[in-house]
Amino acid sequence: MDIQAYLGLSQKVTCSFHSRALHFLKPAKTSRNTLVQHDVAYIMLHGPNGLGIGEFAPIRGLSKDTIEMLPALVEDWNKSDQKWNWPIWQMRSSAFAFALETALLHHNGNFLKPFQPIPINGLVWMNELETMFDEALLKINAGFDCIKLKVGAHRFEDEIELLHRIRKHAPPHQITLRLDANGAFSPSDALDKLKALAAFDIHSIEQPIRAGQIEQMAEICANSPIPIGLDEELIGIHSLEAKNVLLSSIRPHYVILKPTLHGGLQGSDEWIQVASLLGIGWWATSALESNVGLHAIAQWLQQISYQGHQGLGTGSLYSNNIPAPMRVENGMLLWDANQQWQFDFLN
């Protein structure tokens, strides 16, 4: 999506922001860390046609960006004569590029545009194994036919037993299983673990080893019985040439695109362009944004040709989310015309 062409940008808009701490309903655990709060900010673009609101939501410890970077970014935006030079903002901050895109889309009226139902995976966070089992069954009973589980923090044999129990209730012809290791496996034992996991008819596993181990990841992708998806591996890669080099070198089966982390919407479009030329699949997911960022990704997906389940179920994680005309029902993210946006910080 060429944001400048899509929105017909020509007018001067100034930027301000409002900070917010999003509180998780329950701790969000991965093999890497545990989150109880997510510090984000809502940027506001003020122009002749009104107000646009976007979300700046870097993930501490994972993003190249931090929440502390935002005041300087906003100041530089307001001073710059080259506002629409998108590569500059992508290079400086992926999260800010996405926030700007979100705000500009809002400024153009996209907050009021319905979107078609989007199939999503039900996300089971890392937790005690019994709790993860119960959560998986709750997702299945709620109508999800694709479940994604975080793995890698427990003893591997116990996680195998968890998958065995889930598969007894959710056979492959009924439920698709995705896994996300968040880099928890070591290169020396990853293939052995993947071979053991393959017995459960796994759709894919994200980032089995930590990012930056290009040769080892390429070997795993070439030999894994389970399709491999790249996620953290894509962070900080901005040019088309660098994207092509990375994907050509590793040859994953999928890339999992998070606009906040992967260069905004336009940067994600470029990942799709490169991946498609190499025969690599993809899907999009939110990266712990509130409903503002989630809605922007949903609207973006309406403009491109996507397939399969997307990872857009994270809007229900927070006790103080921004109310929005969206809901999740029977494994689908839906537009809900009976609900309205409520931006309390504008009052």
BATIGU-525273 format. One record per residue (C-alpha): y, z, x. Coordinates in steps of 0.05 Angstrom, whole numbers, plus 32768, in hexadecimal, padded with zeros to 4 digits. Layout:
% residues N
YZX ...
% end
This chain:
% residues 347
800080008000 80437FEB801E 806C80258004 80AF80058013 809C7FC47FF0 80797FE97FB7 80B580147FA8 80EB7FE27FBA 810D80157FE7 815580067FF6 817D80437FDF 819080808008 816980BE7FF5 817181038013 813B8137801C 813481828010 80F781AE8009 80D981EC7FE8 80A38215800A 806882327FE4 8029825A7FF5 7FEE82417FCC 7FBC82797FBF 7F7282687FBC 7F4D82837F80 7F1782977FB1 7F13828D7FFD 7F0582468012 7ED18248804A 7EB982128079 7E90821580B9 7ED3821680DC 7EFD824C80B9 7F0E82708078 7F4D82628051 7F6D8292801F 7FB28273801D 7FCE822E8029 80178228803D 803681E88023 807B81CE8011 8095819F7FDC 80C8816E7FF6 80FD81547FC6 811D81107FCF 8160810A7FAD 817980C47F9D 81A2809C7F6B 816680977F3C 815780E17F3B 8126810F7F5E 80E381027F80 80B3813B7F92 807E81367FC9 804E81657FEB 804C81798034 8009819D803D 7FEE819E8084 7FAF81C7808F 7FBA81FA80C5 7F8881F280FD 7F7381AC80E8 7FB2818280DD 7FDB816A8118 8016818380EE 802D81CA80DD 805781E480A5 808A81FB80D9 809981B280EB 80B681A280A6 80FF81B980AE 8109818C80EB 80E7815180C9 81148158808C 8152815E80B7 813F811F80DE 813080F9809D 8175810A8083 819680F480C3 816D80B580D0 8185806E80C3 813C805680C8 811F807C808D 80F080448078 80D0803880BC 808E805580A5 8069805380E8 809C80838105 808E80B880D0 804380AD80D4 804580B9811F 807080F78119 804B811780DF 801380FD80B3 802081348080 806A8123807C 805B80D98073 802E80EB8038 8063811B801C 809780E4801F 806880B27FFE 805880E47FC7 80A180F27FBA 80B480A87FB9 807C80997F88 809580D27F5C 80DC80B67F63 80C080747F4A 80A280937F0B 8059809B7F20 805680E47F0A 805880CB7EC2 802680927ECA 7FDF80A07EAF 7FA5808E7EDC 7F5E80797ECB 7F2680AD7ED0 7F0E80B67F18 7EC680CE7F28 7EC981077F59 7E9781327F7F 7E90817C7F6E 7EA081A37FAD 7E7681E07FC0 7E9A82097FF5 7E788230802C 7E6482758012 7E2882A2800E 7DEC82768002 7DDC82927FBE 7E2482887FA9 7E2282407FC2 7DE282347F99 7E0282517F5B 7E4182287F66 7E1981E77F6E 7DF581F47F2C 7E3882037F0A 7E5381C17F22 7E15819C7F0A 7E1881BE7EC6 7E6281AC7EC1 7E5081627EC4 7E5681507F0D 7E23811D7F24 7E3B81207F6D 7E3D81637F93 7E5A816E7FD8 7E4581AB8000 7E6381CA803E 7E2D81D78072 7E2981F080BA 7E3E823980B6 7DFB825880A3 7DB8825780C7 7D9F821080C1 7D5C822480A4 7D7F824A806C 7DAA820D805B 7D6B81E38058 7D4F82148026 7D9082117FFE 7D8B81C57FF9 7D4181CB7FE5 7D5481FA7FAC 7D8D81CD7F95 7D61818F7F96 7D2E81B27F6A 7D6481B57F34 7D8881747F47 7D59813B7F5A 7D7780FE7F7E 7D7580D17F40 7DA381027F1C 7DD081207F52 7DEE81027F91 7DF581347FCA 7E2A812F8000 7E31815F803B 7E6B81728068 7E5C819480AA 7EA5819880C2 7E8C818C8109 7E5B81C78109 7E1F81A4812A 7E18819A8175 7E0B81558191 7DC9816D81AE 7DAA8182816C 7DD181598139 7D9D81228131 7D6481548128 7D8C817780F2 7D9E813680D0 7D54812280CF 7D43816480AD 7D7C815C807A 7D678115806A 7D2B81308044 7D5B8143800B 7D7580FC7FFF 7DBB810A8019 7DF080D68008 7E1A80E48047 7E31811B8076 7E788122808F 7E88813180D7 7E45814D80F0 7E63815C8135 7EAA816D8147 7EDD81368150 7EEC81178193 7EA4810C81AB 7EA680C181A2 7E6780AD81C7 7E3D80E481A8 7E5680D48162 7E47808B816C 7E00809C8181 7DF780C88144 7E1280928115 7DE2805F8133 7DA5808B812B 7DB280BA80F0 7D8580B480B3 7DC180CC808A 7E0080A38085 7E3980C280AE 7E8180CA8097 7EBD80D680C4 7EF4810580AE 7F13813080E5 7F0580F78116 7F3C80CE80F5 7F74810180FF 7FAC80EB812D 7F9780A28130 7FD180778117 7FD3802F8132 7FA67FF98115 7F8D7FEB815B 7F7980338166 7F5780378122 7F307FF88131 7F1B80128176 7F0380558159 7EDB8037811F 7EBF7FFF814A 7EA88031817E 7E888063814F 7E7280368115 7E6D806C80DF 7E52805D809B 7E9080798077 7ED680928084 7EF080C98057 7F3A80C1804E 7F6B80FA8045 7FB280DF8043 7FD181218059 7FA7811F8099 7F9E80D480A3 7FE380B580A3 7FF780B9805B 7FE680858026 7FFB804B8051 7FD48066808C 7F97806E805F 7F9F80268048 7F9B80118091 7F5A8039809A 7F3D8015805E 7F537FD2807A 7F317FDF80BD 7EF37FFE809E 7EE97FC5806D 7EEA7F9180A5 7EB47FB980C9 7E887FC3808B 7E97800D8088 7E9D80308045 7ED180648031 7EE780947FFC 7F2680BE7FF4 7F2D81097FEE 7F64813B7FE8 7F71816B8021 7F8081AC7FFD 7FC181927FDF 7FD881AD7F9C 7FDB81817F5F 8017815C7F7B 7FF1813D7FB5 7FB181377F8C 7FD6810E7F57 7FF480E07F8C 7FAF80D07FA8 7F9580C37F62 7FCF80937F55 7FC380707F98 7F7A80657F86 7F91803F7F48 7FB2800B7F76 7F757FFD7FA1 7F2B7FED7F95 7F02802B7FA0 7EB880387F93 7E9080777F87 7EA380C07F82 7EE580D67FA0 7EF4811C7FBB 7F2B812F7F8B 7F1281717F6F 7F3C81A17F98 7F7481A97F65 7F5081E47F45 7F4F820E7F84 7F9182337F7B 7FAA826A7F4E 7FF282517F52 7FE982057F52 801F81D87F35 800D81CB7EEC 800081817EE2 7FE6814F7EAE 7FA0814C7ECE 7F5D816D7EC2 7F1681697EDB 7EE0815D7EA7 7E9781467EAE 7EA181357EF7 7EDF810B7EEB 7F2881157EFD 7F4E81037EBD 7F9680F97EA8 7FA7812C7E73 7FE281177E48 7FE2815C7E26 7FF9817D7E66 803C81777E8A 8056817F7ED1 807781C27EDB 809F81CB7F1B 80B582137F19 80DE820D7F59 810D81DC7F37 812482107F04 
% end
